[in-house]
Amino acid sequence: MNFDKLREEINNLNIESQEELKNIVDNIDISPENLDLWIDDIFSDEIDDLDFEKLPYVIEELYKSDDKFKFMLCCMLIESTCEYLPFIPNLEEYPLFKEKFKTLKHTLITVYEHVDNGIANCMALIILNNDPEFKMFNDDEKDNIANNTVRKLTDIINYIKNNEAIDDSVYADLEIIIDLSIHLDDKRIDELIKELSKLNLNFECKLFIAKYKLVNNLDVNSNEIDELLKSEKNLYRVISIFENANVLNKISLDKITQEDIAKSQMIDWLMYPTELGNKPDNIELIDKLEYDGLIYYIYRFKSNSFRVKEYMLGVSGGYEKDKITSRNSGNTFSEFEEVKDNYKNQAIKLIEIINNHWKNREK
């Protein structure tokens, strides 16, 4: 299948058919012998005849391919159409081995430079998930990212200063850009971060500004950190982000207990759309237990909008003893059963269910 045939197949694609998508990718004929022909077509006006509503689905399928030249085709399609694509799938969710990331690197830089939409954010997230410290980027490539980060941050600062009502998408963009810039080691960005910290931002942006300052040894107002740590719903996430960035030792945790973190994680888990779907109206610690050398916290919770109206049981953990940490064994769970008199046996059952789940996944 050459480019003309690919264009025809994409424009006639039934996006509901995974089989059609797979067949399109399987039948593409791209190799060292005809690569130049593909490049000429993709970076020509002929690309305008593609159905941009359907193209993202083919890009996603190509992105998953382990065929070197089909993956190169994916990169070229993203570069040539990034300004016109109405959306792009969550490519950052797919793991990349080192060689695939190196092949994609030029595309990441090019798209981040030329567009400021969700597609640019997708490219930034791919970097964050695969090389957040830019170890696989040379100095010129890193400078390119830094220069465009300065431009993007400056534009966002001016927008926020000149508008009373700020669209949520601006904060979402800002959160990703701040996180991406943490290891760029650029004094211009340091100054922009200081300027941003004076503006009225949402919780997520404030969190990543604090992370940026801590990692880059900039002065951090203790009130900024205290405000982040006060959020019961977000405390687990705050501690996790600081801990994974190796800056937890730079903040005061004298007012935080491991129980606070465990409760926040329980709330965070319950808020997933596939679980309780919102923060419980009431949640209380009723006990804790030690299992296989780890500490688990047992909670009862209820939600007025949930089908079960009585208190239900949940477990958060397991955590190392005598340590303030977000890191745990991944056993935070509930089956939304009412709390029984033998609630400790209920809790152990929940722990064992998750342990068996992890064991089965490893097989």
Wavefront OBJ file of the C-alpha trace (Angstrom):
o trace
v 0.000 0.000 0.000
v 1.476 3.356 -1.076
v 0.479 6.823 0.126
v -2.384 7.249 -2.377
v -3.888 3.961 -1.306
v -3.351 4.797 2.374
v -5.199 8.083 1.913
v -8.107 6.251 0.290
v -8.195 3.642 3.057
v -8.112 6.289 5.809
v -10.871 8.376 4.222
v -13.122 5.302 3.921
v -12.254 3.936 7.365
v -14.930 2.803 9.777
v -13.346 4.064 13.003
v -15.434 1.594 15.023
v -13.680 -1.336 13.366
v -10.427 -2.322 15.043
v -9.978 -4.957 12.351
v -10.039 -2.310 9.586
v -7.485 -0.238 11.475
v -5.196 -3.199 11.909
v -5.517 -4.188 8.259
v -4.623 -0.686 7.096
v -1.417 -0.692 9.133
v -0.551 -4.285 8.222
v -0.857 -3.534 4.501
v 1.300 -0.408 4.438
v 4.372 -0.935 2.245
v 7.158 1.246 3.609
v 10.822 0.273 3.498
v 14.288 1.779 2.911
v 13.696 1.406 -0.843
v 10.584 3.604 -0.987
v 11.032 5.770 2.122
v 11.890 8.878 0.076
v 8.636 8.568 -1.868
v 6.668 8.447 1.372
v 8.502 11.516 2.683
v 7.773 13.457 -0.513
v 4.056 12.642 -0.330
v 3.586 13.208 3.400
v 5.291 16.595 3.350
v 3.403 17.782 0.265
v 0.019 19.400 -0.316
v -1.451 15.932 -0.862
v -1.590 15.505 2.909
v -4.451 18.037 2.940
v -6.756 15.475 1.320
v -6.627 13.172 4.334
v -9.645 12.931 6.624
v -8.207 14.527 9.770
v -11.069 13.200 11.894
v -10.043 9.619 11.076
v -6.277 10.022 10.826
v -5.669 10.038 14.625
v -6.929 6.448 14.884
v -4.414 5.296 12.271
v -1.655 7.304 13.969
v -2.423 5.504 17.230
v -2.223 2.095 15.549
v 1.062 3.008 13.837
v 2.433 4.313 17.128
v 2.022 0.874 18.684
v 3.871 -0.827 15.842
v 7.299 -2.383 16.428
v 8.090 -2.092 12.734
v 10.762 0.617 12.513
v 9.537 2.126 9.243
v 5.857 2.097 10.186
v 6.784 3.875 13.398
v 8.748 6.399 11.319
v 5.632 6.859 9.198
v 3.674 7.585 12.364
v 6.213 10.261 13.333
v 6.070 11.887 9.902
v 2.282 11.956 9.889
v 2.215 13.652 13.292
v 4.758 16.258 12.184
v 3.044 17.072 8.888
v -0.495 17.298 10.281
v -0.071 18.475 13.899
v -1.559 21.908 13.156
v -4.715 20.398 11.650
v -5.446 17.325 13.757
v -8.598 17.923 15.820
v -7.333 15.541 18.512
v -4.736 12.883 19.114
v -5.093 9.705 21.191
v -3.310 9.362 24.512
v -0.038 8.195 23.004
v 1.771 8.914 26.271
v 0.031 5.904 27.799
v 1.886 3.455 25.544
v 5.358 2.373 26.726
v 8.319 3.151 24.474
v 11.607 1.318 24.430
v 14.744 3.431 24.037
v 15.163 3.143 20.262
v 11.546 4.046 19.560
v 11.883 7.102 21.795
v 15.019 8.194 19.927
v 13.156 7.834 16.619
v 10.274 9.895 17.990
v 12.481 12.601 19.524
v 12.555 14.875 16.449
v 8.767 14.736 16.260
v 8.442 15.580 19.954
v 10.618 18.671 19.527
v 9.010 19.783 16.255
v 5.418 19.512 17.466
v 6.183 21.107 20.857
v 7.735 24.019 18.970
v 5.036 24.601 16.367
v 1.727 24.068 18.161
v 0.277 24.987 21.537
v -2.696 22.638 21.644
v -3.450 19.260 23.215
v -1.159 17.571 20.693
v 1.806 19.562 22.025
v 0.783 18.510 25.538
v 0.743 14.889 24.400
v 4.333 15.276 23.156
v 5.330 16.860 26.485
v 3.753 13.996 28.416
v 5.634 11.451 26.307
v 8.879 13.184 27.315
v 7.816 13.295 30.970
v 6.976 9.592 30.952
v 10.152 8.499 29.167
v 12.968 11.014 29.704
v 11.922 13.769 32.153
v 15.543 14.791 32.796
v 16.333 15.069 29.050
v 19.229 12.608 29.263
v 18.663 11.504 25.648
v 18.584 15.091 24.318
v 21.691 16.934 23.175
v 22.309 20.567 24.187
v 20.769 22.047 21.023
v 17.626 19.917 21.383
v 17.301 20.820 25.040
v 17.777 24.516 24.187
v 14.998 24.243 21.599
v 12.617 22.845 24.238
v 13.697 25.529 26.724
v 13.237 28.397 24.252
v 9.745 27.257 23.370
v 8.900 26.695 27.017
v 9.873 30.297 27.726
v 7.592 31.432 24.889
v 4.685 29.300 26.076
v 5.013 30.366 29.718
v 5.279 34.035 28.735
v 2.130 33.789 26.599
v 0.206 32.095 29.407
v 1.338 34.658 32.011
v 0.195 37.510 29.760
v -3.115 35.754 29.129
v -3.797 35.232 32.849
v -2.865 38.827 33.665
v -5.198 40.215 31.014
v -8.249 38.014 31.564
v -10.507 37.707 34.595
v -12.114 34.419 33.540
v -9.484 31.761 32.803
v -10.406 28.667 30.833
v -9.554 25.426 32.642
v -7.596 24.247 29.593
v -5.063 27.029 30.227
v -4.356 25.654 33.696
v -4.106 22.123 32.266
v -1.543 23.344 29.698
v 0.367 25.230 32.372
v 0.577 22.236 34.694
v 2.216 20.111 31.984
v 4.576 22.865 30.812
v 5.784 23.580 34.365
v 6.417 19.893 35.007
v 8.274 19.525 31.710
v 10.506 22.513 32.498
v 11.760 21.287 35.881
v 14.982 19.756 34.545
v 15.684 22.259 31.752
v 18.040 24.245 34.009
v 17.186 27.617 32.479
v 17.381 30.864 34.470
v 14.733 32.486 32.263
v 12.280 29.785 33.318
v 13.246 30.309 36.974
v 12.159 33.940 36.687
v 8.910 33.040 34.930
v 8.115 30.481 37.659
v 8.631 33.180 40.292
v 6.265 35.430 38.353
v 3.688 32.659 38.022
v 3.742 31.990 41.760
v 2.367 35.502 42.326
v -0.721 34.827 40.177
v -4.029 33.284 41.170
v -3.660 29.684 39.954
v -5.426 26.398 40.603
v -4.195 23.736 43.034
v -2.396 21.621 40.407
v -0.391 24.538 39.031
v 0.604 25.613 42.551
v 1.714 22.040 43.279
v 3.975 21.829 40.237
v 5.369 25.316 40.887
v 6.321 24.146 44.392
v 7.899 21.006 42.916
v 9.837 23.123 40.415
v 11.156 25.413 43.161
v 12.138 22.539 45.444
v 13.966 20.628 42.711
v 15.774 23.749 41.491
v 16.640 25.042 44.968
v 14.594 28.228 44.619
v 13.132 29.928 47.681
v 9.800 28.409 48.646
v 7.363 30.220 50.881
v 6.480 27.855 53.728
v 2.878 29.074 53.515
v 2.721 27.761 49.918
v 3.718 24.277 51.095
v 1.420 24.386 54.132
v -1.500 25.265 51.864
v -0.795 22.227 49.665
v -0.473 19.906 52.667
v -3.828 21.048 54.090
v -5.777 19.408 51.265
v -7.151 16.152 52.656
v -8.236 15.022 49.193
v -4.875 15.788 47.564
v -2.383 15.148 50.375
v -1.425 11.674 49.116
v -0.782 13.083 45.629
v 1.286 15.996 46.994
v 3.479 13.689 49.086
v 3.819 11.244 46.182
v 4.925 13.957 43.727
v 7.478 15.417 46.149
v 8.715 11.970 47.156
v 9.167 10.783 43.562
v 11.078 14.001 42.819
v 13.355 13.288 45.825
v 12.489 16.590 47.514
v 10.342 15.330 50.394
v 13.243 16.004 52.773
v 13.091 19.703 51.839
v 9.692 20.302 53.435
v 8.466 20.156 57.017
v 6.226 17.175 57.748
v 5.871 17.748 61.483
v 2.104 18.217 61.156
v 1.577 15.200 58.852
v 0.989 11.634 60.005
v 1.090 8.412 58.027
v -2.584 8.037 58.855
v -3.286 11.364 57.078
v -1.558 10.093 53.930
v -3.360 6.741 54.062
v -6.728 8.477 54.459
v -5.990 10.756 51.513
v -5.061 7.746 49.386
v -8.294 6.008 50.396
v -10.251 9.104 49.320
v -8.244 9.344 46.086
v -9.039 5.709 45.256
v -12.730 6.096 46.080
v -13.018 9.124 43.794
v -12.149 7.124 40.662
v -15.172 7.039 38.308
v -15.055 3.226 38.342
v -15.264 3.114 42.163
v -17.362 5.378 44.412
v -17.015 8.169 41.868
v -16.748 11.031 44.363
v -15.367 11.993 47.743
v -17.258 10.159 50.514
v -19.547 12.293 52.641
v -17.975 10.763 55.707
v -14.814 8.716 56.243
v -13.320 7.585 59.560
v -10.344 5.492 60.640
v -11.599 2.573 62.718
v -8.395 0.569 63.174
v -5.084 -0.476 61.669
v -3.366 -3.829 61.334
v -0.007 -5.310 60.424
v 0.111 -7.865 57.608
v 3.343 -9.336 56.186
v 5.340 -6.635 57.941
v 3.361 -3.721 56.471
v 0.830 -1.408 58.119
v -2.723 -1.140 56.769
v -5.325 1.435 57.786
v -8.968 0.363 57.999
v -11.649 2.936 57.196
v -15.395 3.119 57.249
v -17.013 5.501 54.803
v -20.399 6.386 53.356
v -21.791 8.376 50.460
v -25.328 9.723 50.316
v -25.417 9.206 46.540
v -24.219 5.559 46.577
v -26.475 2.504 46.382
v -25.246 1.223 49.789
v -26.424 3.677 52.430
v -24.686 2.142 55.457
v -21.041 2.528 56.380
v -18.771 0.529 54.055
v -15.281 -0.845 54.698
v -12.063 0.119 52.917
v -8.353 -0.559 53.425
v -5.401 1.708 52.603
v -1.821 0.422 52.478
v 0.411 -1.284 53.085
v 3.037 1.103 54.341
v 6.421 0.591 55.971
v 6.361 0.980 59.731
v 7.521 4.209 61.355
v 7.896 6.124 58.104
v 6.147 9.085 56.443
v 5.693 7.979 52.846
v 3.266 7.730 49.948
v 4.904 4.504 48.746
v 2.871 1.424 49.483
v 2.106 -2.107 48.352
v -0.887 -1.080 46.207
v -3.496 -2.634 48.474
v -5.879 0.315 48.785
v -9.241 -1.243 48.032
v -12.900 -1.702 48.925
v -15.617 -4.100 47.826
v -18.238 -1.638 49.133
v -19.480 -4.085 51.731
v -21.089 -2.894 54.945
v -18.761 -2.836 57.935
v -19.203 -5.994 60.023
v -18.307 -6.792 63.619
v -15.314 -8.827 62.406
v -14.053 -5.922 60.295
v -10.405 -6.983 60.695
v -11.168 -10.257 58.923
v -12.924 -8.223 56.234
v -9.812 -6.065 55.869
v -7.481 -9.074 55.597
v -9.743 -10.520 52.919
v -9.428 -7.270 50.905
v -5.623 -7.353 51.242
v -5.499 -10.952 50.052
v -7.787 -10.224 47.076
v -5.376 -7.543 45.833
v -2.308 -9.688 46.576
v -3.785 -12.470 44.434
v -4.612 -9.943 41.711
v -0.979 -8.767 41.543
v 0.295 -12.353 41.556
v -2.007 -13.319 38.662
v -0.841 -10.310 36.634
v 2.788 -11.398 37.044
v 2.118 -14.858 35.582
l 1 2 3 4 5 6 7 8 9 10 11 12 13 14 15 16 17 18 19 20 21 22 23 24 25 26 27 28 29 30 31 32 33 34 35 36 37 38 39 40 41 42 43 44 45 46 47 48 49 50 51 52 53 54 55 56 57 58 59 60 61 62 63 64 65 66 67 68 69 70 71 72 73 74 75 76 77 78 79 80 81 82 83 84 85 86 87 88 89 90 91 92 93 94 95 96 97 98 99 100 101 102 103 104 105 106 107 108 109 110 111 112 113 114 115 116 117 118 119 120 121 122 123 124 125 126 127 128 129 130 131 132 133 134 135 136 137 138 139 140 141 142 143 144 145 146 147 148 149 150 151 152 153 154 155 156 157 158 159 160 161 162 163 164 165 166 167 168 169 170 171 172 173 174 175 176 177 178 179 180 181 182 183 184 185 186 187 188 189 190 191 192 193 194 195 196 197 198 199 200 201 202 203 204 205 206 207 208 209 210 211 212 213 214 215 216 217 218 219 220 221 222 223 224 225 226 227 228 229 230 231 232 233 234 235 236 237 238 239 240 241 242 243 244 245 246 247 248 249 250 251 252 253 254 255 256 257 258 259 260 261 262 263 264 265 266 267 268 269 270 271 272 273 274 275 276 277 278 279 280 281 282 283 284 285 286 287 288 289 290 291 292 293 294 295 296 297 298 299 300 301 302 303 304 305 306 307 308 309 310 311 312 313 314 315 316 317 318 319 320 321 322 323 324 325 326 327 328 329 330 331 332 333 334 335 336 337 338 339 340 341 342 343 344 345 346 347 348 349 350 351 352 353 354 355 356 357 358 359 360 361 362 363
